[in-house]
């Protein structure tokens, strides 16, 4: 995300809440606003990985304007009408859905920072690790060809995990981490890096989602990305940018009622839109929010 993207969701809670098997009254109320009510999910679009050669593996894009639920914090039984679900790579895909697998590709989770070689953590001119202060995540150093390849090798392992579990696609988070690098990284570094896990995902038959970074959405011929996962694009008037770049294959997450109203007003008949709580919690949590157009 750019600095204007506002809040980002909590991608993983240390202690996961128990997923519900049944539907509480609160869940039923939240589900009532789901736009799509059919039980059969819309047909996904099959296409060659964007920008790849004619011999590239076919991948299925998420259906356009479908019921969507964002569950990267805590997985739970999808509400009625949902056809697309995004979950963390440590979780299992939801049965019968188009499943997107979340991977933090550009930054180190706080509990995983020590698992990265020290030279793959980005350091500033004073030798200090550069940290995304909003999430206490160290930025990964993708400033050279060698380091990009080494970071990608680890990310590729998570992508293999996604493919092995039966996910349909991956979303590669923190594409915009260069904007938090104090000038140490550039947009060109980010684009050069993302082509590596994108190519690996395509080889495993997975579509690849661009996560945020509307300013880079027009570079698909170089990055080979297939669809977009856009947080708060209505809040910051960016949904049109994604919709144009990805032919409406856009999954929108808003975190405020106003953001949801704006998204639904302008793109409710075109894009897959959901309003979630910032912690992306499960229905049995006090902070749980899920609404749609």
C-alpha positions in Angstrom: 0.0 0.0 0.0 1.0 3.6 -0.4 1.0 5.9 2.5 -2.5 7.0 1.4 -3.9 3.5 1.8 -4.7 4.0 5.5 -5.2 1.1 7.7 -4.0 -2.3 6.7 -5.5 -5.5 8.1 -3.9 -7.6 10.8 -2.7 -10.6 8.7 -2.1 -13.1 11.5 -3.1 -13.2 15.1 -0.7 -15.0 17.5 -3.6 -16.8 19.2 -6.2 -17.8 16.6 -9.8 -17.8 17.6 -11.9 -20.9 17.2 -13.7 -21.0 13.8 -17.5 -21.4 14.1 -19.1 -24.4 12.5 -22.7 -23.0 12.9 -24.3 -19.6 12.4 -25.1 -17.3 15.3 -27.8 -14.6 15.1 -25.1 -12.0 14.7 -23.6 -13.9 11.8 -27.0 -14.3 10.1 -27.6 -10.6 10.4 -24.2 -9.9 8.8 -24.8 -12.4 6.1 -28.2 -10.9 5.2 -26.5 -8.1 3.4 -24.5 -10.4 1.1 -25.2 -9.4 -2.5 -24.8 -12.8 -4.1 -27.3 -15.4 -2.9 -26.8 -18.3 -5.3 -25.2 -21.4 -3.9 -23.1 -22.2 -7.0 -20.1 -19.8 -7.2 -19.7 -17.8 -10.4 -17.5 -19.4 -13.0 -13.9 -18.3 -12.7 -12.1 -17.0 -15.8 -9.4 -19.2 -17.2 -6.5 -17.3 -18.8 -2.8 -17.6 -19.5 -0.8 -15.9 -16.8 -0.7 -12.2 -17.7 2.2 -11.3 -19.8 3.5 -14.9 -19.9 4.4 -16.8 -23.0 1.8 -18.8 -24.9 3.1 -21.9 -23.3 2.5 -20.7 -19.7 0.3 -22.6 -17.4 -3.4 -21.7 -17.5 -4.7 -20.0 -14.3 -8.2 -19.3 -13.2 -9.0 -15.7 -12.2 -11.5 -14.9 -9.5 -15.0 -14.4 -10.8 -16.0 -10.8 -11.4 -18.6 -9.2 -9.1 -19.0 -12.2 -6.7 -19.6 -12.6 -3.0 -16.3 -12.2 -1.2 -15.0 -12.7 2.3 -11.6 -11.6 3.6 -10.5 -14.1 6.3 -6.7 -13.6 6.6 -6.9 -13.1 10.3 -9.1 -16.0 11.4 -10.7 -18.5 9.1 -14.4 -19.5 9.6 -17.3 -21.0 7.7 -18.0 -18.6 4.8 -21.5 -16.9 5.0 -24.1 -17.8 2.4 -23.6 -16.2 -1.0 -19.8 -16.1 -0.8 -17.9 -17.5 -3.8 -14.4 -16.1 -3.1 -12.4 -16.4 0.1 -8.9 -15.1 1.0 -7.0 -16.9 3.8 -3.5 -17.0 5.2 -1.1 -19.6 3.7 -1.1 -21.3 7.1 -4.8 -22.0 6.8 -6.7 -24.4 4.6 -8.9 -23.3 1.7 -12.6 -23.1 2.0 -14.4 -26.0 0.3 -16.3 -25.1 -2.8 -14.9 -21.6 -3.1 -12.4 -19.7 -5.2 -9.6 -19.5 -2.7 -6.9 -16.8 -2.5 -3.8 -17.5 -0.4 -2.3 -14.7 1.6 1.6 -14.4 1.6 3.6 -11.6 3.2 6.1 -11.3 0.4 8.0 -8.1 1.1 8.2 -7.9 4.9 9.0 -10.3 7.8 6.2 -11.1 10.2 7.3 -10.1 13.7 7.5 -13.7 14.9 9.5 -14.7 11.9 12.1 -12.0 11.7 14.7 -14.1 13.4 14.3 -16.8 10.7 15.5 -14.6 8.0 19.3 -14.2 7.3 20.5 -10.8 8.7 21.6 -9.7 5.3 18.1 -10.2 3.8 16.7 -7.7 6.2 16.8 -4.1 4.9 19.3 -1.8 6.8 19.5 1.9 6.6 22.6 4.0 6.2 23.3 3.7 10.0 23.1 -0.1 9.9 19.6 -0.3 11.6 17.0 -2.6 10.3 14.2 -0.7 8.5 10.9 -1.5 10.1 7.3 -0.9 9.1 6.2 0.8 12.4 2.5 0.2 11.8 3.0 -3.6 12.0 6.4 -4.0 13.5 7.6 -5.8 10.4 11.1 -5.6 9.1 11.4 -4.8 5.4 13.1 -7.4 3.3 16.1 -6.3 1.2 15.2 -6.7 -2.5 17.7 -4.1 -3.7 20.0 -6.5 -5.7 19.4 -9.4 -8.1 21.0 -11.9 -5.7 19.0 -10.8 -2.7 15.8 -10.7 -4.7 16.4 -14.3 -5.7 17.1 -15.4 -2.2 14.0 -13.7 -0.8 11.9 -15.2 -3.6 13.2 -18.7 -2.8 11.6 -18.5 0.7 8.4 -16.9 -0.6 8.2 -19.6 -3.2 8.1 -22.2 -0.4 4.9 -20.6 0.9 3.5 -20.5 -2.6 4.2 -24.2 -2.9 2.3 -24.6 0.4 -0.7 -22.7 -1.1 -0.6 -24.8 -4.3 -0.3 -28.0 -2.3 -3.4 -27.2 -0.2 -5.5 -26.5 -3.3 -5.7 -22.7 -3.3 -6.5 -21.1 -6.7 -4.4 -17.9 -6.3 -2.0 -16.0 -4.2 -2.0 -12.3 -3.0 1.5 -11.0 -2.4 1.3 -8.4 0.3 3.4 -5.3 1.0 4.2 -4.6 -2.7 4.4 -1.0 -1.6 7.0 -1.6 1.1 9.5 0.5 -0.9 7.5 3.6 0.1 8.4 2.8 3.8 12.1 2.2 3.0 13.2 5.8 3.5 14.4 5.9 -0.1 16.5 2.7 0.2 14.3 0.8 -2.2 12.5 1.9 -5.3 9.4 1.0 -7.3 11.7 -0.6 -9.8 13.1 -2.9 -7.1 9.5 -3.9 -6.1 8.5 -4.7 -9.7 11.7 -6.6 -10.4 11.1 -8.7 -7.3 7.4 -9.5 -7.7 8.0 -11.0 -11.1 9.9 -13.8 -9.4 7.2 -15.2 -7.1 4.6 -14.4 -9.8 6.4 -16.6 -12.3 6.7 -19.4 -9.7 3.0 -19.1 -8.8 2.0 -19.3 -12.5 4.2 -22.4 -12.9 2.2 -24.0 -10.1 -1.1 -23.1 -11.7 -1.9 -20.2 -9.4 -3.2 -16.8 -10.4 -1.4 -13.9 -8.8 -3.0 -10.9 -7.1 -1.5 -7.5 -6.8 -2.1 -6.3 -3.2 -2.7 -2.6 -3.2 -0.2 -0.1 -4.7 -2.5 1.5 -7.2 0.4 3.5 -8.6 1.9 0.3 -10.0 -1.3 -1.2 -11.4 -0.5 -0.1 -14.9 2.7 -2.2 -15.1 1.2 -5.6 -15.8 3.2 -6.2 -19.0 6.3 -6.2 -16.7 4.9 -7.8 -13.6 2.6 -10.5 -15.0 0.0 -10.0 -12.3 -3.6 -11.2 -12.9 -6.0 -9.5 -10.5 -6.0 -7.0 -7.7 -6.8 -7.2 -3.9 -7.4 -3.6 -2.9 -7.8 -2.3 0.6 -9.8 0.9 1.0 -9.7 1.8 -2.6 -13.0 3.6 -2.3 -11.7 5.5 0.7 -8.9 6.9 -1.4 -10.5 7.0 -4.8 -8.4 4.2 -6.3 -11.0 1.5 -7.2 -11.3 2.8 -10.8 -7.5 2.5 -11.3 -7.6 -1.2 -10.3 -10.8 -1.9 -12.3 -9.3 -0.4 -15.4 -6.0 -2.2 -15.1 -7.5 -5.6 -14.2 -10.8 -5.6 -16.2 -12.9 -5.6 -13.0 -11.1 -8.7 -11.5 -10.8 -6.7 -8.3 -11.4 -7.8 -4.7 -12.2 -4.8 -2.5 -11.9 -4.6 1.3 -13.2 -1.5 3.1 -12.8 -1.0 6.8 -15.3 1.8 7.4 -19.1 2.2 6.7 -18.4 5.2 4.6 -15.8 3.3 2.5 -18.3 0.6 1.9 -21.0 3.0 0.9 -18.6 4.7 -1.6 -17.5 1.4 -3.0 -21.0 0.1 -3.5 -22.2 3.4 -5.0 -19.5 3.5 -7.6 -18.6 -0.1 -8.2 -21.3 -2.3 -6.5 -22.4 -3.7 -9.9 -18.9 -4.5 -11.1 -16.4 -5.4 -8.3 -16.3 -8.0 -5.5 -16.7 -5.8 -2.3 -16.7 -6.6 1.4 -16.6 -4.4 4.6 -14.5 -6.1 7.3 -13.2 -5.2 10.7 -9.5 -4.1 10.8 -8.6 -7.2 12.7 -10.3 -9.5 10.2 -11.7 -11.5 13.1 -14.1 -14.5 13.2 -17.8 -14.1 14.0 -17.4 -15.1 17.6 -15.1 -12.1 18.3 -16.5 -8.8 19.7 -14.9 -6.8 16.9 -16.2 -8.9 14.1 -17.8 -6.9 11.2 -18.8 -8.1 7.8 -21.1 -6.3 5.4 -21.5 -6.1 1.7 -23.4 -4.0 -0.9 
